[in-house]
Amino acid sequence: MRGKLKLVKGGATRRVLVYGMRLIETGRVAALDDAKVKLADGEQARVTMHIIEGTDVQIRRQLLRSIDAFFELLAEPGR
């Protein structure tokens, strides 16, 4: 039987990851703009878009490293 999840006071912050991905042939991208996110309180936020170029294997490897680096920078002390 599966155990039920318990809410722990002071637990990890809950968030939403906004993410998009599309593979396009090399040389076809002319420009890349930031994406806009409309927040529930009426404000807007920006999402910086990035380009990784290479083979599928190279792109996957770099993407995984980038994700790890993102969460290392985001990490809260003591967590």
C-alpha positions as CSV (number, residue, x, y, z in Angstrom):
1,M,0.0,0.0,0.0
2,R,1.3,3.5,-0.9
3,G,1.9,5.9,1.9
4,K,0.1,9.2,1.8
5,L,2.1,12.4,1.4
6,K,2.2,14.6,4.5
7,L,2.5,18.4,4.3
8,V,5.5,19.6,6.3
9,K,5.5,23.1,7.7
10,G,8.4,25.0,6.1
11,G,8.6,22.4,3.3
12,A,10.1,23.2,-0.2
13,T,8.7,26.2,-2.1
14,R,6.2,25.1,-4.8
15,R,6.8,26.7,-8.2
16,V,5.8,26.3,-11.9
17,L,8.6,25.7,-14.5
18,V,7.8,27.6,-17.7
19,Y,9.7,25.9,-20.5
20,G,9.6,25.5,-24.2
21,M,11.7,23.6,-26.7
22,R,11.9,23.1,-30.5
23,L,14.5,21.7,-32.7
24,I,15.2,23.8,-35.9
25,E,17.9,23.1,-38.5
26,T,21.2,24.9,-38.0
27,G,21.3,28.2,-39.8
28,R,17.6,28.8,-39.9
29,V,17.2,30.9,-36.8
30,A,17.5,34.6,-37.5
31,A,16.5,36.1,-34.1
32,L,15.3,35.0,-30.7
33,D,13.2,37.1,-28.4
34,D,12.3,36.8,-24.7
35,A,9.0,35.2,-24.0
36,K,6.4,37.1,-21.9
37,V,4.4,35.5,-19.1
38,K,1.3,37.1,-17.7
39,L,1.0,36.5,-14.0
40,A,-2.2,36.0,-12.0
41,D,-1.8,39.3,-10.3
42,G,-1.7,41.1,-13.6
43,E,2.0,41.6,-13.7
44,Q,4.3,40.3,-16.5
45,A,7.5,38.4,-16.3
46,R,10.1,37.6,-18.9
47,V,11.6,34.2,-19.8
48,T,15.0,34.3,-21.4
49,M,15.2,32.0,-24.4
50,H,18.5,30.2,-25.1
51,I,20.0,28.4,-28.1
52,I,22.1,25.2,-27.9
53,E,23.5,24.0,-31.2
54,G,24.9,20.6,-32.1
55,T,23.9,17.0,-32.7
56,D,21.0,15.6,-30.7
57,V,23.5,13.9,-28.3
58,Q,25.4,17.2,-27.8
59,I,22.3,19.2,-27.3
60,R,20.9,16.7,-24.8
61,R,24.2,16.7,-22.9
62,Q,24.4,20.5,-22.8
63,L,20.8,20.9,-21.8
64,L,21.1,18.5,-18.9
65,R,24.2,20.5,-17.7
66,S,22.3,23.7,-18.1
67,I,19.4,22.4,-16.1
68,D,21.8,21.3,-13.3
69,A,23.5,24.7,-13.3
70,F,20.1,26.5,-13.2
71,F,19.0,24.7,-10.1
72,E,22.4,25.1,-8.4
73,L,22.1,28.9,-8.9
74,L,18.5,28.8,-7.6
75,A,19.2,26.7,-4.6
76,E,18.3,28.1,-1.3
77,P,21.0,27.9,1.4
78,G,20.4,24.9,3.7
79,R,18.3,22.9,1.3
